Amino acid sequence: MPMEIDEFEEEANGEELTTGEAIVEFLLENDGKAWKRSEIAEAIDRDPNTVATNLSRLKDRGLVRHRKNHWAITNDRERLEEAIRFSNALSSLSEAFGPIIESEDDAQAWSESQPDEPHPSVVGDEEEAETQNIEITELNPDE
């Protein structure tokens, strides 16, 4: 069976896209359509359950859209470009210093270790910031 030239080139370079990168690349190349999860999994030759997990994460990051059983790339090109720049920077760092995550097991362990809530230093709105300032003032009565 013939191989797509992109896949041929990737194998020659020893590079393989992550599932998330492969999904974004596929949806971006086919941005005139919305796809079912199983169709995406088949197109990028990945496990449908892994694709489902990655689609949910990409949706949370605002990189894909979801309606009923179909998925499409985001309309927010600025957000997408920023994500691609970040991915490229991370790839460059990996090339220079070695990969941070070397296996699917490492990726799973990393994913499972992430907190469910944002770090307390992340302030969501002005009201919360004011509350935090009041608490700090109350803790430091000499000021």
N, C-alpha and C positions, 0 to 999 in steps of 0.2 A: 504494500500500500504506500502511495507517495506521501511525503511529509511536506507540510507548509514550509516555505523558505524561512519565515521568522523563527519557527521551531528549530530548523536546521542551524540557523545562525546562533541561536541561544545555546544549543548543545555544544557548538564549536567553542563558544566563549565560556562555557561552564556556568552560565548564568541561568537561573530559573526564577521566574516571577513568583512572588507570593500569591496566594489565592486571591487576596484583596486586590493586588495590582493587576492580576489576570482578569478579574471581574471588571474593574474600571476600564482597562484597556479594551476588553470586548464590548462593553456597553458604549464606550466612547466611539469605537469604530462603527458601531451599529446604532447611533443615536437617533435614528429616525424611527426606531421601533422599541416596543416594550417586550420583555421576554419572561417566560416562566422560569422558576428556579432550576427545574430539571433541564431545560433547554440551555441555560447558561452553563450548568455543570457539564453537560455533554460537550458543548462548544469549547470549553477550556480544559476538558479532560480532568475534572476533579470530582471528588466525592460530593454528592448532593447535600449531605449533612454539613460538610465543611463549607460549602458554598452558602448554605442557609445561614450559618453562623456569621460568615463574613458579610453577607448582604445586610443582616441586621446591624452589624457594627458600622458598615458604610452608611446606612440610613441614619443611624444616630449621629454620625459626623456630617450629615447633610450632603453626602456625595452621590447618593442614589435616591430615586423616588420609588414609591411602592403603592400600587392600587390593586386591591383584590389579590390575584395570583400573579401579577406581572410587575416587573422591575425595569427601570430605565435610568439612564445617567441623569444627574442633576441639571437643572437649567442655570444654576449659579456657577458660571464659568470662573469667576474670581476665586471662589472657594475651591473649585477643582484644581485650578492652576496652582494655588498655594499648597494643596495636598501633594501635587506632583512635584513641586519644587522641594518640599520637605522629604519626599521619598527619594528623590535624586541626591539630595545632600546626605541622607542616611546611607545610601548606596556608596557614595564617595568615601564616607568615613569607614564603611565596612571594607572597602577595597584597600584603604590605607592602613587600617589597624586590625583587620580581621572581623569576621561577623560577630555580632552581639549574641545572636541566637543561631545555633548551628543545626538544629534538628526540629522536627515537628513536635517531639516531646518537650524540648526546651521552650518552644513557642507556647505550647499548652500550659506548661508550668508557669510561664511568665503571665499568661492571660489569667490564670486562676489566682495568681497572687495580687492582682490589681484590686484596689479598694472599690467598694460599691459607691461610696460617696466622695465628692471632691475634697481635697485637702482644706482644712479650716482657714488657711491663709487666702483662699480664693473667696472673694467677696462678690456676691451676686447682684446686689443693688445698694442704693444709697442708704435706705432704711437700715439694712443689716450693718453697713459701715458705721452709721451713727450709733447703733446699739453696741457695737464693739468698742467704739471710742468711749462711750459712757462707762462700760465695764472697765476699761483700762484706767480711766480717770478715778473710778471708785476704788480700784486697787492701789492707786498712787495718790493718797489724799494730800501729800505734801506739795503737790503741784498746783 
